[in-house]
Amino acid sequence: MDYKPLPIGYENFGKLISEDYYYVDKTLFIKELLDNKTMVNLFTRPRRFGKTLTLSMLKYFFEDAYDFRGNKEDYRHLFDGMKIMEAGERYTRHMGQYPVISLTLKSGKQSTLESSMELLRTNLADEFGRHRYILQSDVLPQREKDIFQKYLTEEYEPYQYKDSLKFLCRCLKMVTGKDVIVLLDEYDVPLEGAYHYGFYSDMVDFIRELFGSTLKTNDCLNFAVITGCLRISKESIFTGLNNLDINSVLSLNYGEYFGFTDEEVQKMCMDYHLEHKYQEVKDWYNGYNFGEANVYNPWSTIKYMKDHKIKEDAFPASYWANTSSNSIVRTLIDMADREIKDEIELLIAGGTIEKPVHEDITYDEVYESMDNLWNFMFFTGYFKKISERFENRVNYVTMKIPNQEVLYIFENKIRTWFDAKLKKRDSSVLFEAVENKNADNIRNELRKMLYESISFYDYYENFYHGFLAGILYGMEYYSVKSNRESGRGRTDLFLKPVYRELPVFIFEFKMAKHTDKLENKAKEALQQIYDQKYDMELMKDGYKNIVRYGIAFCGKDCYVVVD
């Protein structure tokens, strides 16, 4: 059976529909937008939740489009059979009726102010190029044509482009006689890059002036839609903009238009004959609460469907985790104290935390406090809202990890980063204790390290195995051998020396359900080395000095016996 191709990475609505890719119909977003009649709309959602595709859809719906030669473009056919066509003439009469400016700022994240400004200038010039047909109009005065041409050919310095969109609006209004719709995608990307590379204030100044002239003092503006991941404080970017309506993941409307609803995912599973995979998709990619809507991560859901059409028994993957560096999570680890570590462990165990949440923030404030960092992570998709309360003029949100995909980030990346920090600590006391057969000192050092590590409430033996192996890799003159065939079974771990006159260390691990069982379990582990003859291969290989350790673990406690 033929299936529609799945649109991995497609953000151009026109191309997606005309080439017959699978599309989850979100066109009623247009109806809600028209019903609300807000002049400037800001939508903040996590990355890969369909913001760019949504703006592309708006462009194809509203634009009275022409090619660069001035030939009329008709895109009405793209919406045949879509939900917006059933909404009535009150909405469909807006199709193809307005000049539209559509600009993305996602390429503005560069390592220098100069490179960022150059790319922004190029993007702005490209949008002028898309409207170059108006240069053929006799209505547009020669002075405006000359200025337009300089913007088009990038003859102005980058900073001179701060009034470019307002000027383009004025030119379009002159030629068409209609107010302009402005669509600005990923508005905060240049700001994020500017913060990381040290020119934040300069970029803020440019974006503030660009937005101010376009959105605040523009008599030619019909309405504007802006998207981004984070709501940047009004004081830093949207100064004096009183006609701004901000819609975040906490807002009550538009919730179902960024992400897939459960009904839409069930239909997708049926369309691709993956009904039996529905629960797995739900466990891994559902769980986001935007306003009153519960939605799935659209990027990951589509990637899952595509992979499972190729190989039905493929494992689910954390696709969303791989679309970003997750640097904000790494910062959380670097700043974490004992309280934060406990909260991370609680989240991994499926628990909740409550944090104050405020939607006005700037990138240079994100790292000022742990509350700001949790705040940032909430709005960028690492947590879901369970409940919220308002007290003393502060909004508190109870949040948790939304699904298995984000849990993967916490269980793997976060734990790996914590383990990397742990490996940097001085382990010489532990190494000396191992070499000297000092069980008490080994226990004390392991307890300290377990206390500092990120671990799970549902501990399992492999966690301790990997934990200790990672630490012991640092012992000089020894190599760590793990789960190697020896005797009648598999010893958990042994340290093999470079020189034969040094001792060999064998480790066997056990789990105890309660701390009062630790000593007995440790002795069982030691006896198992003898019973299963784990030392047989070493003795055959000529090693005479063999040290055997039995270690039992319970949570962050342990007990060590040696022979």
Secondary structure, DSSP 4 states (H G I P E B T S, - for coil): ---PPP-TT---HHHHHHTT------THHHHHHHHHT-SEEEEE--TTSSHHHHHHHHHHHHB--B-TTS-B---GGGGTT-GGGGS-HHHHTTTT-B-EEEEE-GGG--SSHHHHHHHHHHHHHHHHHHTGGGGG-SSS-HHHHHHHHHHHTT-S-GGGGGGHHHHHHHHHHHHHSSPEEEEEESTTHHHHHHHHHT-HHHHHHHHHHHHIIIIIS-TTEEEEEEEESS-B-TTTTSTT-TTEEEE-TTSSSSGGGSSB-HHHHHHHHHHTT-GGGHHHHHHHH--EEETTEEEB-HHHHHHHHHHHHH-TTPPP--TGGGGS--HHHHHHHHH--HHHHHHHHHHHTT--EEEEE-S-B-HHHHTT-HHHHHHHHHHTTS-EEEEEEEETTEEEEEEE--SHHHHHIIIIIIHHHHHHHHHTS--HHHHHHHHTT-HHHHHHHHHHHHHHS---SS--HHHHHHHHHHHHTT-TTEEEEES-EETTEE-SEEEEESSTTSPEEEEEEEE-SSGGGHHHHHHHHHHHHHHTTTTHHHHHTT---EEEEEEEEETTEEEEEE-
